[in-house]
Amino acid sequence: MKNVGGIPIDELPEKYQNYTEQIETLRTYGIGMEKESVEEEVIEWLEAHNGKLPRGTIKKQGKRLKVSDMTEEEKREVKLYQRWEKSTLREALKACERDTNRRITRRICAVQRTNCYTKKI
């Protein structure tokens, strides 16, 4: 299915022509379809939820819900959060954030003429 994911049935390579019915059936269940990247899904989530990232845990009345007690939407939210946490874009954003914080700290230390490594801001 990896070799034919996202390719329209009428454009399948010849070696896969014998499997068109099976491929169509699997695609009706969402298998073998081209999926959005995690980054695209997170952007859609942010737009739909006023800029709030998906939650990593769902709590009701101060207690963390088990997966079996969550709704399908809550499960989707937690899974999206987990995938976002592992994404390369998130790693890049965190690296930029750390670098920016380091530069800001150094500038403040330079202005105040203090040692950046001993003063915590």
N, C-alpha and C positions, 0 to 999 in steps of 0.2 A: 504494500500500500504506500510505502514511502516514495516509490518510484513514480506513482501516478497521482499523488496528492495534489489537488488543485487543478489538474488537467481536465478539461471538458471531455466527456465520453467520446464524442466524435473526433477528437484529436489524439486519442490514445495511440501509442506506438504499436506497430503490427504484432510484436511479441505478446502484447497484453489483450489483443482483440478477442481472444477466446474467453476472457474473464469479464466482459462488459456487464453481463447480468449480475454477477456476484458483486462487482464494484458498485453498480447502481444500488443494489440492496444494502450494502454496507454504508453507503453514503446517506441513505435515508435515515440511518441511525446516528449520523454524524461522524462515522469512522472514515478516515482517509480524506477528510476535508481540510483545506488550508485554514489554519487557525491564526488568529491575531496574535501579535507578540504581547508579552506581558506589559511592555511599556505602553502599547496602544490601549490595552484594557484598563490600565491604571489611569491614563489620561481621560478615557471615557468615564471612569468611576469618579474622578475628581470633578469633571464637568457636571455630572449628574448629582453629586453630593456636596455642592458648594465648596469645593476645594479641600474637603476632608479625605484623608487617606483611609483605606479600609482598615478595620480593626483586626488585631491579631487574636484577640479573645473576646468572647461575647459574655457579658454579665447581666444577670437579672437579679434584682434585690440584693446586690452586693456579692453574689456568688457566681463563680464561673460555670457556664453551661457546658455539659458534655455534648459531644458531637451528636449523639443520638437524640438529644433534646432540642437541637437547633432546627430552625426552618431551612428550607433549601437555599433561600437568599442569604441567610446568615452563614451557612456552610460555604457558599460561593465567595462571600466576603473574606472569610478566614483563609480559604485556599488562595485567593488572589493576594492577600497580604503575605502569605508564606512565599509565593512565587516572586513577589516584588522584593522581598528581603534578600532573595538569592540572585536577583538580576544584576547584570553587569552595569546597567545604567545607574542603579542605586549605589553601587560601589563607587562609580565615577563621581556621582553627586557628593557622596560622603567624603571622598578624597579632596574634592574642591572645597568643601566646607571646612575640613581640617586645615587645608592650606590657607584659606582666607582667614580663619581664626588665628593662625600662626602669624600671618602678616600683620593683622590688626594688633595683636599682642606686641609684636616687635616695634611697631610704630608708636604705640602708647609708651612702651618702655624707653624708646629713643627720646621722645618728647619729655618724659619725666626723668630721664637720665638715670634709670634704674636697671638692674640686671634682670633680663627677661626670664632667666632660668630660676631665679629665686623668688620673684614676685608672681603671685597667681592673681589672675584677673577674672 
